[in-house]
Amino acid sequence: MIKVQREEFDVGAELSALSRGNHNIGGIASFVGVVRDIGADGGSGAMTLEHYPGMTERKLVEIETEALARWPLDAVLIIHRYGRLEPGEQIVLVIAASAHRAAALEGCQFLIDWLKTQAPFWKFEETADGGKWVDARSGDELATARWDAADDRHR
């Protein structure tokens, strides 16, 4: 399930809703991304996330579909917020549920790694020096490449 929204989300309620009634689930792995105080040296540290409605949701469905093809996942949830967010606010929630913990854990990590590099969101950080658009980090690209290499080993 994919949700792109401006509103805050309740992690506990989302976990409960995802697994309610599904007694095949034996493991649930989740990741919550939170806005860091990037302006700790005097700036506001807020972040604004922008996206293209429609295009963003289609790409998130592709990422979800890829995870479902790689692991025996019973349920997947991706919630990604947009708009102006303050330090401490939640940005993203990824949940992967499976009969077994390994699939849930790996699926969750895959989803967040791919979201960081493949999802069409643009981040603008406010700092004491003004603001700047955030470029992709090389570490994020390496994390995604790791999954491509793992996929090649299984072919």
C-alpha positions, 0 to 999 in steps of 0.5 A, a space after each residue: 500500500 502506498 500513501 503520499 500525504 502532507 499529514 502526520 501518521 501514527 506508526 502504531 495505528 499503521 502497524 496494527 492496520 497492516 497486520 490486522 486479521 493476517 495470521 500468516 505474518 510472523 515478522 514485521 519490520 519497520 523504518 521511520 525516517 525523521 527530520 534531523 535538526 540540520 540547522 543546529 548551529 542557529 538555523 531553523 533546520 526545517 526541510 521542504 519535500 516536493 514531488 510530482 503527484 501521480 509520477 511519485 505514486 507510480 514510482 513507489 508502486 514500482 518499488 513495492 512491486 520489486 520488493 514483493 517479487 524478491 521476498 515472500 512479503 504478506 504486506 507492505 506499506 510505504 507512507 511518504 510525506 511532503 510539504 514543510 517539515 520541522 526537526 523531529 517530524 516524521 518523513 517516511 514510514 516503511 513496513 514489510 511483513 512476512 511469515 519469517 523475519 528475514 524476509 521482513 527485515 530484508 524487504 524493509 531495508 530494500 524498500 528504504 534504500 530504493 526510496 532514497 535513490 529512486 523515489 521522485 522527491 526533492 528536498 530543500 533544507 533550510 539552514 543558518 546560511 539560507 537554504 539549499 536543495 539536497 543532492 543524492 548521497 553516494 552512500 545511498 547509491 551504494 546501498 541501492 547498488 548492493 541490492 542490484 548485486 544481490 539480485 545478480 547473484 540469484 539469477 
